[in-house]
Amino acid sequence: MITYTVKVTSKGQITIPKEIREKYNFHEGIRLVLTPTEHGVLLRYATNPLRQLKGLMRREIDLDRAEKFIHNLRKEWRL
């Protein structure tokens, strides 16, 4: 497992290493959630973009199928 060391600024900010940003598609403006765990901090997307569309296109999109497709596509990209 690769580890990264980051420094916290006086404003409480950290820089996520470029390799991690690219791997997980973290880009400017994206909202992330930090969740404390017993082992450290979990960093994840704030919302699932497909869930945001749910109300707009309820009949147009099968969310479960779309999420599975995206999940499988991301797995392929990581290989």
HTML snippet that shows the backbone in 3Dmol.js (N, CA, C, O; Angstrom):
<script src="https://3Dmol.org/build/3Dmol-min.js"></script>
<div id="view" style="width:600px;height:400px;position:relative"></div>
<script>
const pdb = `
ATOM      1  N   MET A   1       0.842  -1.177   0.000  1.00  0.00           N
ATOM      2  CA  MET A   1       0.000   0.000   0.000  1.00  0.00           C
ATOM      3  C   MET A   1       0.889   1.242   0.000  1.00  0.00           C
ATOM      4  O   MET A   1       1.802   1.365   0.817  1.00  0.00           O
ATOM      5  N   ILE A   2       0.613   2.152  -0.916  1.00  0.00           N
ATOM      6  CA  ILE A   2       1.349   3.410  -0.986  1.00  0.00           C
ATOM      7  C   ILE A   2       0.748   4.371   0.025  1.00  0.00           C
ATOM      8  O   ILE A   2      -0.472   4.445   0.172  1.00  0.00           O
ATOM      9  N   THR A   3       1.597   5.100   0.716  1.00  0.00           N
ATOM     10  CA  THR A   3       1.114   6.115   1.651  1.00  0.00           C
ATOM     11  C   THR A   3       1.648   7.480   1.223  1.00  0.00           C
ATOM     12  O   THR A   3       2.669   7.573   0.541  1.00  0.00           O
ATOM     13  N   TYR A   4       0.960   8.515   1.624  1.00  0.00           N
ATOM     14  CA  TYR A   4       1.350   9.882   1.304  1.00  0.00           C
ATOM     15  C   TYR A   4       1.371  10.685   2.588  1.00  0.00           C
ATOM     16  O   TYR A   4       0.541  10.479   3.473  1.00  0.00           O
ATOM     17  N   THR A   5       2.314  11.594   2.689  1.00  0.00           N
ATOM     18  CA  THR A   5       2.373  12.507   3.820  1.00  0.00           C
ATOM     19  C   THR A   5       1.997  13.887   3.306  1.00  0.00           C
ATOM     20  O   THR A   5       2.560  14.368   2.323  1.00  0.00           O
ATOM     21  N   VAL A   6       1.043  14.520   3.975  1.00  0.00           N
ATOM     22  CA  VAL A   6       0.630  15.865   3.587  1.00  0.00           C
ATOM     23  C   VAL A   6       0.766  16.790   4.790  1.00  0.00           C
ATOM     24  O   VAL A   6       0.763  16.338   5.935  1.00  0.00           O
ATOM     25  N   LYS A   7       0.883  18.058   4.529  1.00  0.00           N
ATOM     26  CA  LYS A   7       1.039  19.047   5.583  1.00  0.00           C
ATOM     27  C   LYS A   7      -0.246  19.864   5.702  1.00  0.00           C
ATOM     28  O   LYS A   7      -0.846  20.239   4.695  1.00  0.00           O
ATOM     29  N   VAL A   8      -0.656  20.132   6.919  1.00  0.00           N
ATOM     30  CA  VAL A   8      -1.828  20.970   7.172  1.00  0.00           C
ATOM     31  C   VAL A   8      -1.365  22.418   7.263  1.00  0.00           C
ATOM     32  O   VAL A   8      -0.429  22.730   7.999  1.00  0.00           O
ATOM     33  N   THR A   9      -2.026  23.310   6.507  1.00  0.00           N
ATOM     34  CA  THR A   9      -1.659  24.728   6.526  1.00  0.00           C
ATOM     35  C   THR A   9      -2.244  25.412   7.761  1.00  0.00           C
ATOM     36  O   THR A   9      -3.004  24.809   8.519  1.00  0.00           O
ATOM     37  N   SER A  10      -1.883  26.659   7.944  1.00  0.00           N
ATOM     38  CA  SER A  10      -2.416  27.425   9.086  1.00  0.00           C
ATOM     39  C   SER A  10      -3.928  27.603   8.987  1.00  0.00           C
ATOM     40  O   SER A  10      -4.591  27.871   9.990  1.00  0.00           O
ATOM     41  N   LYS A  11      -4.474  27.454   7.779  1.00  0.00           N
ATOM     42  CA  LYS A  11      -5.924  27.560   7.583  1.00  0.00           C
ATOM     43  C   LYS A  11      -6.608  26.196   7.671  1.00  0.00           C
ATOM     44  O   LYS A  11      -7.807  26.091   7.416  1.00  0.00           O
ATOM     45  N   GLY A  12      -5.859  25.149   8.030  1.00  0.00           N
ATOM     46  CA  GLY A  12      -6.444  23.816   8.162  1.00  0.00           C
ATOM     47  C   GLY A  12      -6.610  23.097   6.840  1.00  0.00           C
ATOM     48  O   GLY A  12      -7.357  22.121   6.764  1.00  0.00           O
ATOM     49  N   GLN A  13      -5.936  23.551   5.797  1.00  0.00           N
ATOM     50  CA  GLN A  13      -6.063  22.951   4.469  1.00  0.00           C
ATOM     51  C   GLN A  13      -4.938  21.950   4.213  1.00  0.00           C
ATOM     52  O   GLN A  13      -3.838  22.072   4.751  1.00  0.00           O
ATOM     53  N   ILE A  14      -5.246  20.956   3.377  1.00  0.00           N
ATOM     54  CA  ILE A  14      -4.226  20.022   2.909  1.00  0.00           C
ATOM     55  C   ILE A  14      -4.316  19.954   1.386  1.00  0.00           C
ATOM     56  O   ILE A  14      -5.346  20.287   0.800  1.00  0.00           O
ATOM     57  N   THR A  15      -3.243  19.528   0.765  1.00  0.00           N
ATOM     58  CA  THR A  15      -3.247  19.310  -0.675  1.00  0.00           C
ATOM     59  C   THR A  15      -3.300  17.808  -0.899  1.00  0.00           C
ATOM     60  O   THR A  15      -2.452  17.068  -0.400  1.00  0.00           O
ATOM     61  N   ILE A  16      -4.293  17.364  -1.647  1.00  0.00           N
ATOM     62  CA  ILE A  16      -4.402  15.947  -1.994  1.00  0.00           C
ATOM     63  C   ILE A  16      -3.417  15.691  -3.125  1.00  0.00           C
ATOM     64  O   ILE A  16      -3.457  16.390  -4.138  1.00  0.00           O
ATOM     65  N   PRO A  17      -2.539  14.714  -2.979  1.00  0.00           N
ATOM     66  CA  PRO A  17      -1.541  14.463  -4.019  1.00  0.00           C
ATOM     67  C   PRO A  17      -2.180  14.232  -5.388  1.00  0.00           C
ATOM     68  O   PRO A  17      -3.257  13.646  -5.497  1.00  0.00           O
ATOM     69  N   LYS A  18      -1.491  14.707  -6.431  1.00  0.00           N
ATOM     70  CA  LYS A  18      -1.994  14.640  -7.798  1.00  0.00           C
ATOM     71  C   LYS A  18      -2.403  13.221  -8.192  1.00  0.00           C
ATOM     72  O   LYS A  18      -3.448  13.028  -8.814  1.00  0.00           O
ATOM     73  N   GLU A  19      -1.596  12.242  -7.839  1.00  0.00           N
ATOM     74  CA  GLU A  19      -1.896  10.849  -8.187  1.00  0.00           C
ATOM     75  C   GLU A  19      -3.257  10.411  -7.630  1.00  0.00           C
ATOM     76  O   GLU A  19      -4.015   9.720  -8.311  1.00  0.00           O
ATOM     77  N   ILE A  20      -3.556  10.807  -6.412  1.00  0.00           N
ATOM     78  CA  ILE A  20      -4.837  10.462  -5.779  1.00  0.00           C
ATOM     79  C   ILE A  20      -5.975  11.227  -6.459  1.00  0.00           C
ATOM     80  O   ILE A  20      -7.027  10.655  -6.742  1.00  0.00           O
ATOM     81  N   ARG A  21      -5.761  12.534  -6.722  1.00  0.00           N
ATOM     82  CA  ARG A  21      -6.805  13.334  -7.391  1.00  0.00           C
ATOM     83  C   ARG A  21      -7.160  12.745  -8.744  1.00  0.00           C
ATOM     84  O   ARG A  21      -8.337  12.658  -9.095  1.00  0.00           O
ATOM     85  N   GLU A  22      -6.156  12.341  -9.502  1.00  0.00           N
ATOM     86  CA  GLU A  22      -6.411  11.770 -10.826  1.00  0.00           C
ATOM     87  C   GLU A  22      -7.085  10.407 -10.733  1.00  0.00           C
ATOM     88  O   GLU A  22      -8.019  10.119 -11.482  1.00  0.00           O
ATOM     89  N   LYS A  23      -6.616   9.574  -9.819  1.00  0.00           N
ATOM     90  CA  LYS A  23      -7.180   8.222  -9.677  1.00  0.00           C
ATOM     91  C   LYS A  23      -8.658   8.262  -9.317  1.00  0.00           C
ATOM     92  O   LYS A  23      -9.447   7.467  -9.829  1.00  0.00           O
ATOM     93  N   TYR A  24      -9.036   9.187  -8.436  1.00  0.00           N
ATOM     94  CA  TYR A  24     -10.414   9.234  -7.948  1.00  0.00           C
ATOM     95  C   TYR A  24     -11.229  10.375  -8.566  1.00  0.00           C
ATOM     96  O   TYR A  24     -12.354  10.642  -8.144  1.00  0.00           O
ATOM     97  N   ASN A  25     -10.654  11.037  -9.559  1.00  0.00           N
ATOM     98  CA  ASN A  25     -11.342  12.109 -10.279  1.00  0.00           C
ATOM     99  C   ASN A  25     -11.798  13.227  -9.341  1.00  0.00           C
ATOM    100  O   ASN A  25     -12.912  13.736  -9.469  1.00  0.00           O
ATOM    101  N   PHE A  26     -10.932  13.605  -8.400  1.00  0.00           N
ATOM    102  CA  PHE A  26     -11.191  14.755  -7.530  1.00  0.00           C
ATOM    103  C   PHE A  26     -10.717  15.986  -8.299  1.00  0.00           C
ATOM    104  O   PHE A  26      -9.526  16.122  -8.579  1.00  0.00           O
ATOM    105  N   HIS A  27     -11.632  16.871  -8.637  1.00  0.00           N
ATOM    106  CA  HIS A  27     -11.275  18.065  -9.393  1.00  0.00           C
ATOM    107  C   HIS A  27     -11.805  19.298  -8.701  1.00  0.00           C
ATOM    108  O   HIS A  27     -12.596  19.203  -7.762  1.00  0.00           O
ATOM    109  N   GLU A  28     -11.375  20.448  -9.160  1.00  0.00           N
ATOM    110  CA  GLU A  28     -11.780  21.707  -8.545  1.00  0.00           C
ATOM    111  C   GLU A  28     -13.299  21.816  -8.485  1.00  0.00           C
ATOM    112  O   GLU A  28     -13.992  21.563  -9.470  1.00  0.00           O
ATOM    113  N   GLY A  29     -13.800  22.193  -7.324  1.00  0.00           N
ATOM    114  CA  GLY A  29     -15.229  22.394  -7.152  1.00  0.00           C
ATOM    115  C   GLY A  29     -15.986  21.178  -6.646  1.00  0.00           C
ATOM    116  O   GLY A  29     -17.132  21.302  -6.214  1.00  0.00           O
ATOM    117  N   ILE A  30     -15.362  19.997  -6.693  1.00  0.00           N
ATOM    118  CA  ILE A  30     -16.041  18.794  -6.213  1.00  0.00           C
ATOM    119  C   ILE A  30     -16.192  18.878  -4.692  1.00  0.00           C
ATOM    120  O   ILE A  30     -15.325  19.414  -4.002  1.00  0.00           O
ATOM    121  N   ARG A  31     -17.292  18.347  -4.184  1.00  0.00           N
ATOM    122  CA  ARG A  31     -17.527  18.362  -2.739  1.00  0.00           C
ATOM    123  C   ARG A  31     -17.252  16.965  -2.196  1.00  0.00           C
ATOM    124  O   ARG A  31     -17.749  15.966  -2.717  1.00  0.00           O
ATOM    125  N   LEU A  32     -16.446  16.921  -1.132  1.00  0.00           N
ATOM    126  CA  LEU A  32     -16.076  15.665  -0.499  1.00  0.00           C
ATOM    127  C   LEU A  32     -16.510  15.685   0.955  1.00  0.00           C
ATOM    128  O   LEU A  32     -16.695  16.748   1.549  1.00  0.00           O
ATOM    129  N   VAL A  33     -16.671  14.490   1.521  1.00  0.00           N
ATOM    130  CA  VAL A  33     -17.046  14.341   2.926  1.00  0.00           C
ATOM    131  C   VAL A  33     -15.901  13.650   3.649  1.00  0.00           C
ATOM    132  O   VAL A  33     -15.391  12.634   3.176  1.00  0.00           O
ATOM    133  N   LEU A  34     -15.493  14.191   4.789  1.00  0.00           N
ATOM    134  CA  LEU A  34     -14.506  13.555   5.658  1.00  0.00           C
ATOM    135  C   LEU A  34     -15.259  12.912   6.807  1.00  0.00           C
ATOM    136  O   LEU A  34     -16.003  13.584   7.520  1.00  0.00           O
ATOM    137  N   THR A  35     -15.068  11.603   6.990  1.00  0.00           N
ATOM    138  CA  THR A  35     -15.756  10.885   8.056  1.00  0.00           C
ATOM    139  C   THR A  35     -14.727  10.273   8.995  1.00  0.00           C
ATOM    140  O   THR A  35     -13.925   9.445   8.563  1.00  0.00           O
ATOM    141  N   PRO A  36     -14.727  10.661  10.276  1.00  0.00           N
ATOM    142  CA  PRO A  36     -13.797  10.053  11.221  1.00  0.00           C
ATOM    143  C   PRO A  36     -14.147   8.577  11.433  1.00  0.00           C
ATOM    144  O   PRO A  36     -15.320   8.226  11.560  1.00  0.00           O
ATOM    145  N   THR A  37     -13.135   7.726  11.469  1.00  0.00           N
ATOM    146  CA  THR A  37     -13.317   6.301  11.766  1.00  0.00           C
ATOM    147  C   THR A  37     -12.329   5.919  12.856  1.00  0.00           C
ATOM    148  O   THR A  37     -11.483   6.726  13.240  1.00  0.00           O
ATOM    149  N   GLU A  38     -12.430   4.702  13.352  1.00  0.00           N
ATOM    150  CA  GLU A  38     -11.483   4.294  14.397  1.00  0.00           C
ATOM    151  C   GLU A  38     -10.069   4.133  13.857  1.00  0.00           C
ATOM    152  O   GLU A  38      -9.114   4.104  14.633  1.00  0.00           O
ATOM    153  N   HIS A  39      -9.921   4.026  12.532  1.00  0.00           N
ATOM    154  CA  HIS A  39      -8.611   3.833  11.912  1.00  0.00           C
ATOM    155  C   HIS A  39      -8.048   5.104  11.277  1.00  0.00           C
ATOM    156  O   HIS A  39      -6.909   5.106  10.811  1.00  0.00           O
ATOM    157  N   GLY A  40      -8.826   6.176  11.252  1.00  0.00           N
ATOM    158  CA  GLY A  40      -8.371   7.415  10.627  1.00  0.00           C
ATOM    159  C   GLY A  40      -9.542   8.194  10.070  1.00  0.00           C
ATOM    160  O   GLY A  40     -10.577   8.323  10.723  1.00  0.00           O
ATOM    161  N   VAL A  41      -9.382   8.711   8.868  1.00  0.00           N
ATOM    162  CA  VAL A  41     -10.420   9.533   8.243  1.00  0.00           C
ATOM    163  C   VAL A  41     -10.736   8.971   6.870  1.00  0.00           C
ATOM    164  O   VAL A  41      -9.836   8.679   6.083  1.00  0.00           O
ATOM    165  N   LEU A  42     -12.014   8.822   6.592  1.00  0.00           N
ATOM    166  CA  LEU A  42     -12.485   8.356   5.292  1.00  0.00           C
ATOM    167  C   LEU A  42     -12.855   9.571   4.454  1.00  0.00           C
ATOM    168  O   LEU A  42     -13.569  10.460   4.918  1.00  0.00           O
ATOM    169  N   LEU A  43     -12.365   9.605   3.209  1.00  0.00           N
ATOM    170  CA  LEU A  43     -12.650  10.693   2.286  1.00  0.00           C
ATOM    171  C   LEU A  43     -13.488  10.130   1.159  1.00  0.00           C
ATOM    172  O   LEU A  43     -13.084   9.167   0.506  1.00  0.00           O
ATOM    173  N   ARG A  44     -14.683  10.733   0.916  1.00  0.00           N
ATOM    174  CA  ARG A  44     -15.549  10.216  -0.145  1.00  0.00           C
ATOM    175  C   ARG A  44     -16.325  11.371  -0.773  1.00  0.00           C
ATOM    176  O   ARG A  44     -16.342  12.487  -0.252  1.00  0.00           O
ATOM    177  N   TYR A  45     -16.965  11.078  -1.904  1.00  0.00           N
ATOM    178  CA  TYR A  45     -17.782  12.087  -2.582  1.00  0.00           C
ATOM    179  C   TYR A  45     -18.940  12.501  -1.674  1.00  0.00           C
ATOM    180  O   TYR A  45     -19.498  11.674  -0.953  1.00  0.00           O
ATOM    181  N   ALA A  46     -19.296  13.787  -1.715  1.00  0.00           N
ATOM    182  CA  ALA A  46     -20.376  14.312  -0.878  1.00  0.00           C
ATOM    183  C   ALA A  46     -21.732  13.761  -1.316  1.00  0.00           C
ATOM    184  O   ALA A  46     -22.558  13.407  -0.475  1.00  0.00           O
ATOM    185  N   THR A  47     -21.960  13.688  -2.610  1.00  0.00           N
ATOM    186  CA  THR A  47     -23.225  13.163  -3.100  1.00  0.00           C
ATOM    187  C   THR A  47     -22.968  12.341  -4.344  1.00  0.00           C
ATOM    188  O   THR A  47     -21.983  12.544  -5.054  1.00  0.00           O
ATOM    189  N   ASN A  48     -23.847  11.434  -4.587  1.00  0.00           N
ATOM    190  CA  ASN A  48     -23.790  10.649  -5.811  1.00  0.00           C
ATOM    191  C   ASN A  48     -24.523  11.442  -6.884  1.00  0.00           C
ATOM    192  O   ASN A  48     -25.719  11.698  -6.743  1.00  0.00           O
ATOM    193  N   PRO A  49     -23.832  11.842  -7.962  1.00  0.00           N
ATOM    194  CA  PRO A  49     -24.486  12.658  -8.990  1.00  0.00           C
ATOM    195  C   PRO A  49     -25.743  12.010  -9.562  1.00  0.00           C
ATOM    196  O   PRO A  49     -26.673  12.716  -9.950  1.00  0.00           O
ATOM    197  N   LEU A  50     -25.788  10.683  -9.620  1.00  0.00           N
ATOM    198  CA  LEU A  50     -26.983  10.012 -10.134  1.00  0.00           C
ATOM    199  C   LEU A  50     -28.168  10.222  -9.196  1.00  0.00           C
ATOM    200  O   LEU A  50     -29.302  10.362  -9.654  1.00  0.00           O
ATOM    201  N   ARG A  51     -27.920  10.245  -7.909  1.00  0.00           N
ATOM    202  CA  ARG A  51     -29.000  10.479  -6.944  1.00  0.00           C
ATOM    203  C   ARG A  51     -29.579  11.879  -7.099  1.00  0.00           C
ATOM    204  O   ARG A  51     -30.772  12.085  -6.875  1.00  0.00           O
ATOM    205  N   GLN A  52     -28.741  12.848  -7.484  1.00  0.00           N
ATOM    206  CA  GLN A  52     -29.226  14.207  -7.686  1.00  0.00           C
ATOM    207  C   GLN A  52     -30.218  14.264  -8.847  1.00  0.00           C
ATOM    208  O   GLN A  52     -31.139  15.081  -8.840  1.00  0.00           O
ATOM    209  N   LEU A  53     -30.030  13.402  -9.836  1.00  0.00           N
ATOM    210  CA  LEU A  53     -30.916  13.386 -10.998  1.00  0.00           C
ATOM    211  C   LEU A  53     -32.214  12.614 -10.746  1.00  0.00           C
ATOM    212  O   LEU A  53     -33.163  12.712 -11.524  1.00  0.00           O
ATOM    213  N   LYS A  54     -32.244  11.863  -9.674  1.00  0.00           N
ATOM    214  CA  LYS A  54     -33.370  10.965  -9.414  1.00  0.00           C
ATOM    215  C   LYS A  54     -34.722  11.667  -9.522  1.00  0.00           C
ATOM    216  O   LYS A  54     -35.633  11.165 -10.180  1.00  0.00           O
ATOM    217  N   GLY A  55     -34.850  12.816  -8.881  1.00  0.00           N
ATOM    218  CA  GLY A  55     -36.123  13.525  -8.911  1.00  0.00           C
ATOM    219  C   GLY A  55     -36.469  14.070 -10.286  1.00  0.00           C
ATOM    220  O   GLY A  55     -37.644  14.149 -10.644  1.00  0.00           O
ATOM    221  N   LEU A  56     -35.457  14.446 -11.060  1.00  0.00           N
ATOM    222  CA  LEU A  56     -35.698  15.028 -12.371  1.00  0.00           C
ATOM    223  C   LEU A  56     -36.080  13.996 -13.427  1.00  0.00           C
ATOM    224  O   LEU A  56     -36.916  14.264 -14.291  1.00  0.00           O
ATOM    225  N   MET A  57     -35.470  12.826 -13.355  1.00  0.00           N
ATOM    226  CA  MET A  57     -35.651  11.856 -14.428  1.00  0.00           C
ATOM    227  C   MET A  57     -36.030  10.477 -13.878  1.00  0.00           C
ATOM    228  O   MET A  57     -35.493   9.458 -14.312  1.00  0.00           O
ATOM    229  N   ARG A  58     -36.937  10.459 -12.941  1.00  0.00           N
ATOM    230  CA  ARG A  58     -37.320   9.234 -12.255  1.00  0.00           C
ATOM    231  C   ARG A  58     -37.632   8.092 -13.217  1.00  0.00           C
ATOM    232  O   ARG A  58     -37.191   6.963 -13.002  1.00  0.00           O
ATOM    233  N   ARG A  59     -38.380   8.374 -14.263  1.00  0.00           N
ATOM    234  CA  ARG A  59     -38.783   7.319 -15.196  1.00  0.00           C
ATOM    235  C   ARG A  59     -37.749   7.077 -16.283  1.00  0.00           C
ATOM    236  O   ARG A  59     -37.759   6.029 -16.929  1.00  0.00           O
ATOM    237  N   GLU A  60     -36.857   8.039 -16.489  1.00  0.00           N
ATOM    238  CA  GLU A  60     -35.908   7.968 -17.600  1.00  0.00           C
ATOM    239  C   GLU A  60     -34.661   7.136 -17.279  1.00  0.00           C
ATOM    240  O   GLU A  60     -34.067   6.551 -18.186  1.00  0.00           O
ATOM    241  N   ILE A  61     -34.257   7.073 -16.010  1.00  0.00           N
ATOM    242  CA  ILE A  61     -33.002   6.429 -15.645  1.00  0.00           C
ATOM    243  C   ILE A  61     -33.251   5.304 -14.642  1.00  0.00           C
ATOM    244  O   ILE A  61     -33.937   5.494 -13.637  1.00  0.00           O
ATOM    245  N   ASP A  62     -32.692   4.148 -14.923  1.00  0.00           N
ATOM    246  CA  ASP A  62     -32.672   3.064 -13.942  1.00  0.00           C
ATOM    247  C   ASP A  62     -31.394   3.265 -13.127  1.00  0.00           C
ATOM    248  O   ASP A  62     -30.311   2.866 -13.556  1.00  0.00           O
ATOM    249  N   LEU A  63     -31.523   3.886 -11.950  1.00  0.00           N
ATOM    250  CA  LEU A  63     -30.354   4.270 -11.163  1.00  0.00           C
ATOM    251  C   LEU A  63     -29.479   3.092 -10.783  1.00  0.00           C
ATOM    252  O   LEU A  63     -28.253   3.197 -10.824  1.00  0.00           O
ATOM    253  N   ASP A  64     -30.081   1.979 -10.416  1.00  0.00           N
ATOM    254  CA  ASP A  64     -29.279   0.829 -10.021  1.00  0.00           C
ATOM    255  C   ASP A  64     -28.412   0.341 -11.173  1.00  0.00           C
ATOM    256  O   ASP A  64     -27.231   0.048 -10.986  1.00  0.00           O
ATOM    257  N   ARG A  65     -28.999   0.255 -12.367  1.00  0.00           N
ATOM    258  CA  ARG A  65     -28.234  -0.174 -13.544  1.00  0.00           C
ATOM    259  C   ARG A  65     -27.135   0.825 -13.888  1.00  0.00           C
ATOM    260  O   ARG A  65     -26.015   0.437 -14.219  1.00  0.00           O
ATOM    261  N   ALA A  66     -27.459   2.098 -13.809  1.00  0.00           N
ATOM    262  CA  ALA A  66     -26.479   3.136 -14.124  1.00  0.00           C
ATOM    263  C   ALA A  66     -25.326   3.112 -13.114  1.00  0.00           C
ATOM    264  O   ALA A  66     -24.165   3.229 -13.506  1.00  0.00           O
ATOM    265  N   GLU A  67     -25.633   2.963 -11.821  1.00  0.00           N
ATOM    266  CA  GLU A  67     -24.590   2.914 -10.800  1.00  0.00           C
ATOM    267  C   GLU A  67     -23.691   1.699 -10.993  1.00  0.00           C
ATOM    268  O   GLU A  67     -22.473   1.805 -10.854  1.00  0.00           O
ATOM    269  N   LYS A  68     -24.277   0.543 -11.314  1.00  0.00           N
ATOM    270  CA  LYS A  68     -23.471  -0.661 -11.564  1.00  0.00           C
ATOM    271  C   LYS A  68     -22.558  -0.454 -12.767  1.00  0.00           C
ATOM    272  O   LYS A  68     -21.395  -0.858 -12.741  1.00  0.00           O
ATOM    273  N   PHE A  69     -23.077   0.174 -13.822  1.00  0.00           N
ATOM    274  CA  PHE A  69     -22.283   0.448 -15.009  1.00  0.00           C
ATOM    275  C   PHE A  69     -21.090   1.334 -14.658  1.00  0.00           C
ATOM    276  O   PHE A  69     -19.960   1.035 -15.045  1.00  0.00           O
ATOM    277  N   ILE A  70     -21.336   2.418 -13.931  1.00  0.00           N
ATOM    278  CA  ILE A  70     -20.271   3.346 -13.551  1.00  0.00           C
ATOM    279  C   ILE A  70     -19.266   2.663 -12.634  1.00  0.00           C
ATOM    280  O   ILE A  70     -18.060   2.854 -12.785  1.00  0.00           O
ATOM    281  N   HIS A  71     -19.751   1.872 -11.687  1.00  0.00           N
ATOM    282  CA  HIS A  71     -18.866   1.146 -10.769  1.00  0.00           C
ATOM    283  C   HIS A  71     -17.938   0.221 -11.555  1.00  0.00           C
ATOM    284  O   HIS A  71     -16.734   0.192 -11.299  1.00  0.00           O
ATOM    285  N   ASN A  72     -18.482  -0.528 -12.502  1.00  0.00           N
ATOM    286  CA  ASN A  72     -17.673  -1.449 -13.308  1.00  0.00           C
ATOM    287  C   ASN A  72     -16.687  -0.691 -14.190  1.00  0.00           C
ATOM    288  O   ASN A  72     -15.556  -1.137 -14.381  1.00  0.00           O
ATOM    289  N   LEU A  73     -17.105   0.442 -14.723  1.00  0.00           N
ATOM    290  CA  LEU A  73     -16.221   1.245 -15.553  1.00  0.00           C
ATOM    291  C   LEU A  73     -15.046   1.780 -14.741  1.00  0.00           C
ATOM    292  O   LEU A  73     -13.909   1.772 -15.212  1.00  0.00           O
ATOM    293  N   ARG A  74     -15.316   2.239 -13.533  1.00  0.00           N
ATOM    294  CA  ARG A  74     -14.233   2.737 -12.660  1.00  0.00           C
ATOM    295  C   ARG A  74     -13.258   1.615 -12.311  1.00  0.00           C
ATOM    296  O   ARG A  74     -12.052   1.848 -12.235  1.00  0.00           O
ATOM    297  N   LYS A  75     -13.767   0.400 -12.099  1.00  0.00           N
ATOM    298  CA  LYS A  75     -12.888  -0.745 -11.833  1.00  0.00           C
ATOM    299  C   LYS A  75     -11.942  -0.970 -13.006  1.00  0.00           C
ATOM    300  O   LYS A  75     -10.748  -1.199 -12.812  1.00  0.00           O
ATOM    301  N   GLU A  76     -12.474  -0.905 -14.213  1.00  0.00           N
ATOM    302  CA  GLU A  76     -11.649  -1.094 -15.409  1.00  0.00           C
ATOM    303  C   GLU A  76     -10.571  -0.031 -15.500  1.00  0.00           C
ATOM    304  O   GLU A  76      -9.437  -0.343 -15.865  1.00  0.00           O
ATOM    305  N   TRP A  77     -10.888   1.222 -15.177  1.00  0.00           N
ATOM    306  CA  TRP A  77      -9.926   2.304 -15.263  1.00  0.00           C
ATOM    307  C   TRP A  77      -8.770   2.090 -14.281  1.00  0.00           C
ATOM    308  O   TRP A  77      -7.637   2.480 -14.561  1.00  0.00           O
ATOM    309  N   ARG A  78      -9.056   1.473 -13.138  1.00  0.00           N
ATOM    310  CA  ARG A  78      -8.038   1.279 -12.105  1.00  0.00           C
ATOM    311  C   ARG A  78      -7.076   0.145 -12.432  1.00  0.00           C
ATOM    312  O   ARG A  78      -6.008   0.050 -11.828  1.00  0.00           O
ATOM    313  N   LEU A  79      -7.438  -0.711 -13.372  1.00  0.00           N
ATOM    314  CA  LEU A  79      -6.566  -1.847 -13.725  1.00  0.00           C
ATOM    315  C   LEU A  79      -5.345  -1.441 -14.465  1.00  0.00           C
ATOM    316  O   LEU A  79      -4.528  -2.290 -14.822  1.00  0.00           O
TER     317      LEU A  79
END
`;
const viewer = $3Dmol.createViewer("view");
viewer.addModel(pdb, "pdb");
viewer.setStyle({}, {cartoon: {color: "spectrum"}});
viewer.zoomTo();
viewer.render();
</script>
